[in-house]
Amino acid sequence: MPNDSPQLRTPGVIAAELDAPLQRVLYVLRKLGVKPIGRAGILRLYDRAAVQTVREEVRRIELRQGVLR
């Protein structure tokens, strides 16, 4: 039986997954108005679509700054 539950991530987990600074991830989430899909206590949880959005914007920022890894 496959696990169909969504993989939700906190901003810290997103930052670690993208190897990006947490402050940059938080900035992108705020700037683009990405809303959490859920909460666990005080933690905001984001889905895969939000992670992809953050990934693309972080890449754009790094390209502009000339620090693409």
Secondary structure, 3 states (H helix, E strand, C coil): CCCCCCCCECHHHHHHHHCCCHHHHHHHHHHHCCCCCEEECCEEEECHHHHHHHHHHHHHHHHHHCCCC
